Amino acid sequence: MLLVDRVALVSNFFDSIEIKKQKREFITHTGTYKGKRITVLSTGIGTDNIDIVYNELDALVNIDLEKREIKDQLTSLNLIRIGTSGSLQKEIPVDGFVFSSFGLGLDGLLNFYKLYNDAEELEIVSAFRNHYPNRGVLPQSYLARCSSKLEKALSEGMHKGITASCSGFYAPQGRVLRYELAIPDFIERLHSFRHNEHRVTNFEMETGAMYGLAKILGHHCCSINAIVANRITNEHTHKAEETMNSLIQLVLDRLATLPD
């Protein structure tokens, strides 16, 4: 799952491309890489777009669209995000790769769905809510874990942790232009959260909703990010394209060995 201009970056690695489609910001390329048939899809930015894309992908495989009935035999998709992100820990450097063991939603989307958490998820999200209360004005945070199958297949050698998903790019990520922040210590709140061995490693704008919806709908999902900035050390990458290409090829090579 990618932003629009990254779809071609991925499909350029394919051995062949059979389909190219576009509708608004949603671009789809389907092709083959080392014998594995893969679809690359742009989602646009934000969890609201994830809400559309994940529900419609699920409907394509699990609902008979002519009869408008749920199929008797359900299909689980492998949904992998390849994106960019900001690091929230000084030891996770720019141009590093982060595999999201958990997605932490700060946007509120999953509050409209019935999300059933296991005991560990509940323990982590309860600790986070105590650490970062919503003060009566922010959405209640939610949390879901990645697919263990995809973690085993794709995460070797990567940093791991909790990825926070924000509801916007500016104030919701602690940036200041011509306004004051309602929560001036937002970055420090995320950086300092600890629960047992768990911490918030990075933040972006999609992973929380992806993990929550995949859990609800029964799909395998993971999010892998190239770090383009470190918000603790204020460092930024000088080779974003090279780093992203390296991540794409690494993920594709590992996907090619994943059993269907």
Contacts in CASP RR format, 6 or more apart in sequence:
PFRMAT RR
TARGET T0000
AUTHOR 0000-0000-0000
METHOD contacts of the structure
MODEL  1
MLLVDRVALVSNFFDSIEIKKQKREFITHTGTYKGKRITVLSTGIGTDNI
DIVYNELDALVNIDLEKREIKDQLTSLNLIRIGTSGSLQKEIPVDGFVFS
SFGLGLDGLLNFYKLYNDAEELEIVSAFRNHYPNRGVLPQSYLARCSSKL
EKALSEGMHKGITASCSGFYAPQGRVLRYELAIPDFIERLHSFRHNEHRV
TNFEMETGAMYGLAKILGHHCCSINAIVANRITNEHTHKAEETMNSLIQL
VLDRLATLPD
1 41 0 8 1.000
1 42 0 8 1.000
1 43 0 8 1.000
1 50 0 8 1.000
1 53 0 8 1.000
1 79 0 8 1.000
1 80 0 8 1.000
1 81 0 8 1.000
1 82 0 8 1.000
1 206 0 8 1.000
1 210 0 8 1.000
2 9 0 8 1.000
2 10 0 8 1.000
2 40 0 8 1.000
2 41 0 8 1.000
2 42 0 8 1.000
2 43 0 8 1.000
2 81 0 8 1.000
2 82 0 8 1.000
2 83 0 8 1.000
3 42 0 8 1.000
3 43 0 8 1.000
3 44 0 8 1.000
3 45 0 8 1.000
3 83 0 8 1.000
4 25 0 8 1.000
4 27 0 8 1.000
4 42 0 8 1.000
4 44 0 8 1.000
6 42 0 8 1.000
6 82 0 8 1.000
6 83 0 8 1.000
6 244 0 8 1.000
7 27 0 8 1.000
7 28 0 8 1.000
7 29 0 8 1.000
7 40 0 8 1.000
7 41 0 8 1.000
7 42 0 8 1.000
8 29 0 8 1.000
9 244 0 8 1.000
9 245 0 8 1.000
9 248 0 8 1.000
10 29 0 8 1.000
10 40 0 8 1.000
10 82 0 8 1.000
10 248 0 8 1.000
10 252 0 8 1.000
11 17 0 8 1.000
11 29 0 8 1.000
11 31 0 8 1.000
11 40 0 8 1.000
13 33 0 8 1.000
13 248 0 8 1.000
13 249 0 8 1.000
13 252 0 8 1.000
14 29 0 8 1.000
14 31 0 8 1.000
14 32 0 8 1.000
14 33 0 8 1.000
14 38 0 8 1.000
15 31 0 8 1.000
15 32 0 8 1.000
15 33 0 8 1.000
15 34 0 8 1.000
15 35 0 8 1.000
16 31 0 8 1.000
16 32 0 8 1.000
17 29 0 8 1.000
17 30 0 8 1.000
17 31 0 8 1.000
18 30 0 8 1.000
18 31 0 8 1.000
18 32 0 8 1.000
19 28 0 8 1.000
19 29 0 8 1.000
19 30 0 8 1.000
19 31 0 8 1.000
20 27 0 8 1.000
20 28 0 8 1.000
20 29 0 8 1.000
21 27 0 8 1.000
21 28 0 8 1.000
22 28 0 8 1.000
25 42 0 8 1.000
25 44 0 8 1.000
25 49 0 8 1.000
26 41 0 8 1.000
26 42 0 8 1.000
26 43 0 8 1.000
26 44 0 8 1.000
26 53 0 8 1.000
27 41 0 8 1.000
27 42 0 8 1.000
28 39 0 8 1.000
28 40 0 8 1.000
28 41 0 8 1.000
28 42 0 8 1.000
29 39 0 8 1.000
29 40 0 8 1.000
30 37 0 8 1.000
30 38 0 8 1.000
30 39 0 8 1.000
30 40 0 8 1.000
31 37 0 8 1.000
31 38 0 8 1.000
31 39 0 8 1.000
32 38 0 8 1.000
33 252 0 8 1.000
33 255 0 8 1.000
33 256 0 8 1.000
34 252 0 8 1.000
34 253 0 8 1.000
34 256 0 8 1.000
35 256 0 8 1.000
36 255 0 8 1.000
36 256 0 8 1.000
36 258 0 8 1.000
38 252 0 8 1.000
38 255 0 8 1.000
41 53 0 8 1.000
41 57 0 8 1.000
43 49 0 8 1.000
43 50 0 8 1.000
43 53 0 8 1.000
43 206 0 8 1.000
45 169 0 8 1.000
45 205 0 8 1.000
45 206 0 8 1.000
46 107 0 8 1.000
46 165 0 8 1.000
46 167 0 8 1.000
46 168 0 8 1.000
46 205 0 8 1.000
46 206 0 8 1.000
46 209 0 8 1.000
47 105 0 8 1.000
47 107 0 8 1.000
47 108 0 8 1.000
47 109 0 8 1.000
47 165 0 8 1.000
47 167 0 8 1.000
47 205 0 8 1.000
47 206 0 8 1.000
47 208 0 8 1.000
47 209 0 8 1.000
48 109 0 8 1.000
49 206 0 8 1.000
50 109 0 8 1.000
50 206 0 8 1.000
50 209 0 8 1.000
50 210 0 8 1.000
50 213 0 8 1.000
51 109 0 8 1.000
51 209 0 8 1.000
51 213 0 8 1.000
54 79 0 8 1.000
54 209 0 8 1.000
54 210 0 8 1.000
54 213 0 8 1.000
54 214 0 8 1.000
54 217 0 8 1.000
54 219 0 8 1.000
55 213 0 8 1.000
55 217 0 8 1.000
57 77 0 8 1.000
57 79 0 8 1.000
58 77 0 8 1.000
58 217 0 8 1.000
58 219 0 8 1.000
59 65 0 8 1.000
61 74 0 8 1.000
61 75 0 8 1.000
61 77 0 8 1.000
62 70 0 8 1.000
62 71 0 8 1.000
62 74 0 8 1.000
62 75 0 8 1.000
62 217 0 8 1.000
63 69 0 8 1.000
63 70 0 8 1.000
63 71 0 8 1.000
64 70 0 8 1.000
64 71 0 8 1.000
74 218 0 8 1.000
76 218 0 8 1.000
76 219 0 8 1.000
76 220 0 8 1.000
77 219 0 8 1.000
77 220 0 8 1.000
78 147 0 8 1.000
78 150 0 8 1.000
78 219 0 8 1.000
78 220 0 8 1.000
78 221 0 8 1.000
78 255 0 8 1.000
78 258 0 8 1.000
79 210 0 8 1.000
79 214 0 8 1.000
79 219 0 8 1.000
79 220 0 8 1.000
79 221 0 8 1.000
79 222 0 8 1.000
80 150 0 8 1.000
80 154 0 8 1.000
80 221 0 8 1.000
80 222 0 8 1.000
80 223 0 8 1.000
80 224 0 8 1.000
80 251 0 8 1.000
80 255 0 8 1.000
81 206 0 8 1.000
81 207 0 8 1.000
81 210 0 8 1.000
81 221 0 8 1.000
81 222 0 8 1.000
81 223 0 8 1.000
81 224 0 8 1.000
81 225 0 8 1.000
82 224 0 8 1.000
82 225 0 8 1.000
82 244 0 8 1.000
82 247 0 8 1.000
82 248 0 8 1.000
82 251 0 8 1.000
83 204 0 8 1.000
83 223 0 8 1.000
83 224 0 8 1.000
83 225 0 8 1.000
83 226 0 8 1.000
83 244 0 8 1.000
83 247 0 8 1.000
84 204 0 8 1.000
84 225 0 8 1.000
84 226 0 8 1.000
84 227 0 8 1.000
84 228 0 8 1.000
84 240 0 8 1.000
84 244 0 8 1.000
85 98 0 8 1.000
85 163 0 8 1.000
85 202 0 8 1.000
85 203 0 8 1.000
85 204 0 8 1.000
85 225 0 8 1.000
85 226 0 8 1.000
85 227 0 8 1.000
85 228 0 8 1.000
86 202 0 8 1.000
86 203 0 8 1.000
86 204 0 8 1.000
86 225 0 8 1.000
86 227 0 8 1.000
86 228 0 8 1.000
86 229 0 8 1.000
86 230 0 8 1.000
86 231 0 8 1.000
87 93 0 8 1.000
87 94 0 8 1.000
87 98 0 8 1.000
87 201 0 8 1.000
87 202 0 8 1.000
87 227 0 8 1.000
87 229 0 8 1.000
87 230 0 8 1.000
87 231 0 8 1.000
87 232 0 8 1.000
88 164 0 8 1.000
88 187 0 8 1.000
88 190 0 8 1.000
88 191 0 8 1.000
88 200 0 8 1.000
88 201 0 8 1.000
88 202 0 8 1.000
88 203 0 8 1.000
88 231 0 8 1.000
88 232 0 8 1.000
89 191 0 8 1.000
89 199 0 8 1.000
89 200 0 8 1.000
89 201 0 8 1.000
89 202 0 8 1.000
89 232 0 8 1.000
90 230 0 8 1.000
90 232 0 8 1.000
90 233 0 8 1.000
92 98 0 8 1.000
92 159 0 8 1.000
92 201 0 8 1.000
92 202 0 8 1.000
92 227 0 8 1.000
92 230 0 8 1.000
93 227 0 8 1.000
93 230 0 8 1.000
93 235 0 8 1.000
94 227 0 8 1.000
94 228 0 8 1.000
94 229 0 8 1.000
94 230 0 8 1.000
94 235 0 8 1.000
94 236 0 8 1.000
94 237 0 8 1.000
95 226 0 8 1.000
95 227 0 8 1.000
95 228 0 8 1.000
95 237 0 8 1.000
95 239 0 8 1.000
95 243 0 8 1.000
96 159 0 8 1.000
96 226 0 8 1.000
96 227 0 8 1.000
96 243 0 8 1.000
97 157 0 8 1.000
97 158 0 8 1.000
97 159 0 8 1.000
97 224 0 8 1.000
97 225 0 8 1.000
97 226 0 8 1.000
97 227 0 8 1.000
97 247 0 8 1.000
97 250 0 8 1.000
98 158 0 8 1.000
98 159 0 8 1.000
98 160 0 8 1.000
98 161 0 8 1.000
98 163 0 8 1.000
98 201 0 8 1.000
98 202 0 8 1.000
98 224 0 8 1.000
98 225 0 8 1.000
98 227 0 8 1.000
99 146 0 8 1.000
99 151 0 8 1.000
99 154 0 8 1.000
99 155 0 8 1.000
99 158 0 8 1.000
99 159 0 8 1.000
99 160 0 8 1.000
99 161 0 8 1.000
99 222 0 8 1.000
99 223 0 8 1.000
99 224 0 8 1.000
100 146 0 8 1.000
100 160 0 8 1.000
100 161 0 8 1.000
100 162 0 8 1.000
100 163 0 8 1.000
100 201 0 8 1.000
100 202 0 8 1.000
100 207 0 8 1.000
100 211 0 8 1.000
100 222 0 8 1.000
100 223 0 8 1.000
100 224 0 8 1.000
100 225 0 8 1.000
101 145 0 8 1.000
101 146 0 8 1.000
101 151 0 8 1.000
101 160 0 8 1.000
101 161 0 8 1.000
101 162 0 8 1.000
102 121 0 8 1.000
102 124 0 8 1.000
102 143 0 8 1.000
102 144 0 8 1.000
102 145 0 8 1.000
102 146 0 8 1.000
102 161 0 8 1.000
102 162 0 8 1.000
102 163 0 8 1.000
102 198 0 8 1.000
102 211 0 8 1.000
103 143 0 8 1.000
103 144 0 8 1.000
103 145 0 8 1.000
103 146 0 8 1.000
103 162 0 8 1.000
103 163 0 8 1.000
103 164 0 8 1.000
103 165 0 8 1.000
103 207 0 8 1.000
103 208 0 8 1.000
103 210 0 8 1.000
103 211 0 8 1.000
103 212 0 8 1.000
103 223 0 8 1.000
104 125 0 8 1.000
104 128 0 8 1.000
104 141 0 8 1.000
104 142 0 8 1.000
104 143 0 8 1.000
104 162 0 8 1.000
104 163 0 8 1.000
104 164 0 8 1.000
104 165 0 8 1.000
104 200 0 8 1.000
104 208 0 8 1.000
105 141 0 8 1.000
105 142 0 8 1.000
105 143 0 8 1.000
105 164 0 8 1.000
105 165 0 8 1.000
105 207 0 8 1.000
105 208 0 8 1.000
105 209 0 8 1.000
106 138 0 8 1.000
106 139 0 8 1.000
106 141 0 8 1.000
106 164 0 8 1.000
106 165 0 8 1.000
106 166 0 8 1.000
106 167 0 8 1.000
106 172 0 8 1.000
107 139 0 8 1.000
107 165 0 8 1.000
107 166 0 8 1.000
107 167 0 8 1.000
107 168 0 8 1.000
107 205 0 8 1.000
107 208 0 8 1.000
107 209 0 8 1.000
108 139 0 8 1.000
108 140 0 8 1.000
108 141 0 8 1.000
108 142 0 8 1.000
108 167 0 8 1.000
109 209 0 8 1.000
110 142 0 8 1.000
110 144 0 8 1.000
110 208 0 8 1.000
110 209 0 8 1.000
110 212 0 8 1.000
110 213 0 8 1.000
111 139 0 8 1.000
111 140 0 8 1.000
111 142 0 8 1.000
113 212 0 8 1.000
113 213 0 8 1.000
113 216 0 8 1.000
114 216 0 8 1.000
115 142 0 8 1.000
115 144 0 8 1.000
115 212 0 8 1.000
115 215 0 8 1.000
115 216 0 8 1.000
116 215 0 8 1.000
117 125 0 8 1.000
117 143 0 8 1.000
117 144 0 8 1.000
118 145 0 8 1.000
120 145 0 8 1.000
121 143 0 8 1.000
121 144 0 8 1.000
121 145 0 8 1.000
123 195 0 8 1.000
124 143 0 8 1.000
124 162 0 8 1.000
124 195 0 8 1.000
124 198 0 8 1.000
125 141 0 8 1.000
125 142 0 8 1.000
125 143 0 8 1.000
127 193 0 8 1.000
127 195 0 8 1.000
128 141 0 8 1.000
128 143 0 8 1.000
128 193 0 8 1.000
128 195 0 8 1.000
129 140 0 8 1.000
129 141 0 8 1.000
131 189 0 8 1.000
131 192 0 8 1.000
131 193 0 8 1.000
132 141 0 8 1.000
132 189 0 8 1.000
132 190 0 8 1.000
132 193 0 8 1.000
134 140 0 8 1.000
134 141 0 8 1.000
135 183 0 8 1.000
137 182 0 8 1.000
138 183 0 8 1.000
139 167 0 8 1.000
142 208 0 8 1.000
142 212 0 8 1.000
143 162 0 8 1.000
143 208 0 8 1.000
143 211 0 8 1.000
144 208 0 8 1.000
144 211 0 8 1.000
144 212 0 8 1.000
144 214 0 8 1.000
144 215 0 8 1.000
145 211 0 8 1.000
145 215 0 8 1.000
146 211 0 8 1.000
146 221 0 8 1.000
146 222 0 8 1.000
146 223 0 8 1.000
147 214 0 8 1.000
147 219 0 8 1.000
147 220 0 8 1.000
147 221 0 8 1.000
147 222 0 8 1.000
149 220 0 8 1.000
150 220 0 8 1.000
150 221 0 8 1.000
150 222 0 8 1.000
151 222 0 8 1.000
153 254 0 8 1.000
153 255 0 8 1.000
153 257 0 8 1.000
153 258 0 8 1.000
154 222 0 8 1.000
154 224 0 8 1.000
154 251 0 8 1.000
154 254 0 8 1.000
154 255 0 8 1.000
155 222 0 8 1.000
155 224 0 8 1.000
158 224 0 8 1.000
159 201 0 8 1.000
160 201 0 8 1.000
161 198 0 8 1.000
161 199 0 8 1.000
161 200 0 8 1.000
161 201 0 8 1.000
162 193 0 8 1.000
162 198 0 8 1.000
162 199 0 8 1.000
162 200 0 8 1.000
162 201 0 8 1.000
163 200 0 8 1.000
163 201 0 8 1.000
163 202 0 8 1.000
163 203 0 8 1.000
163 204 0 8 1.000
163 207 0 8 1.000
163 208 0 8 1.000
163 223 0 8 1.000
163 225 0 8 1.000
164 190 0 8 1.000
164 200 0 8 1.000
164 202 0 8 1.000
164 203 0 8 1.000
164 204 0 8 1.000
165 203 0 8 1.000
165 204 0 8 1.000
165 205 0 8 1.000
165 206 0 8 1.000
165 207 0 8 1.000
165 208 0 8 1.000
165 209 0 8 1.000
166 172 0 8 1.000
166 173 0 8 1.000
166 203 0 8 1.000
166 204 0 8 1.000
166 205 0 8 1.000
167 205 0 8 1.000
168 205 0 8 1.000
169 175 0 8 1.000
169 205 0 8 1.000
170 177 0 8 1.000
171 179 0 8 1.000
171 181 0 8 1.000
171 182 0 8 1.000
173 186 0 8 1.000
173 203 0 8 1.000
174 181 0 8 1.000
174 183 0 8 1.000
174 186 0 8 1.000
174 187 0 8 1.000
183 189 0 8 1.000
187 231 0 8 1.000
187 232 0 8 1.000
190 200 0 8 1.000
190 203 0 8 1.000
191 200 0 8 1.000
191 231 0 8 1.000
191 232 0 8 1.000
193 199 0 8 1.000
193 200 0 8 1.000
202 225 0 8 1.000
202 227 0 8 1.000
204 225 0 8 1.000
206 223 0 8 1.000
207 223 0 8 1.000
210 221 0 8 1.000
210 223 0 8 1.000
211 221 0 8 1.000
211 223 0 8 1.000
213 219 0 8 1.000
214 220 0 8 1.000
214 221 0 8 1.000
215 221 0 8 1.000
224 247 0 8 1.000
224 251 0 8 1.000
226 240 0 8 1.000
226 243 0 8 1.000
226 244 0 8 1.000
226 246 0 8 1.000
226 247 0 8 1.000
227 237 0 8 1.000
228 236 0 8 1.000
228 237 0 8 1.000
228 240 0 8 1.000
228 243 0 8 1.000
229 235 0 8 1.000
229 236 0 8 1.000
229 237 0 8 1.000
230 236 0 8 1.000
237 243 0 8 1.000
END
